[in-house]
Amino acid sequence: MKLYVKYMVSLRCKMVVHQELERLGIKNAVVDLGTVELLDDISSEQRQILKENLLKTGLEVLDDKKVS
């Protein structure tokens, strides 16, 4: 599963995303600028919590890569 994260432009942003994933118990993830590749699927509840927590830090999880 691949997630797209808007405004993720620095190493600090990558660290924030990685910390949020760990907080949710999601360990099998590859975090790169603008994308998160999850090796395992996550529940819709986990996705919503991740989305809300990242929004508080200024990052936005996009529902579709083409959304700007």
N, C-alpha and C positions, 0 to 999 in steps of 0.2 A: 504494500500500500504506500502510495506516495502522497505527501502533503506539500502544499505550496504555501510559503510564508512571505507575506508582503512586508517590506521595510527591513528585511534581514540583510544587512549590508556590511557587517563587521564581525570580527572574532568575538567580541563581547556579546553580540546578538546570538551567535552560535552557542556560547556558553549558557546564556539565559534559556534558550530552547532546550538544550541538553539537561539543564537542571530541572526544568518543568517536567520533562519526560521521566526523569528519575523519580521525581516526587510522585508521579502517577504510577510508578512501578513498571514503566516501559523501558526495557533495557536493550532490546535488539533494534537499535535505530542508528542510521547513518545520517548525521546532520551536516549539511553543506549550506553555503549561502543561498537562501531562497527556497531550499527544499529540505524535506525530511523523508528519508526512505525507511519505512517501517518493515521489518522482516516478518513480523506477526501482525495480524489484523487487530485493531482496537475496537472497543465497544463504542456505540454512539454517545454514551455517557462520558467515557474517557475523552473522546474527541471534543465534546462540548466544554468540559472542564478545561482542557488544554487551550481551546479557543478563547475562553473567558480569561484565563490566567495570562495568556500571552497578550491579549488586548490591553490589559492593565499595564504592560511594559512597553506599549507602543507598537507591538507586532501584531499582524493580522493573518490568521489562517484563512486562506481562500478556499471556497468551495469548488472553484474551477480555475485552472491555470490561466485561462484567457481573460478572466476578470481583472480589470486594472484599478 
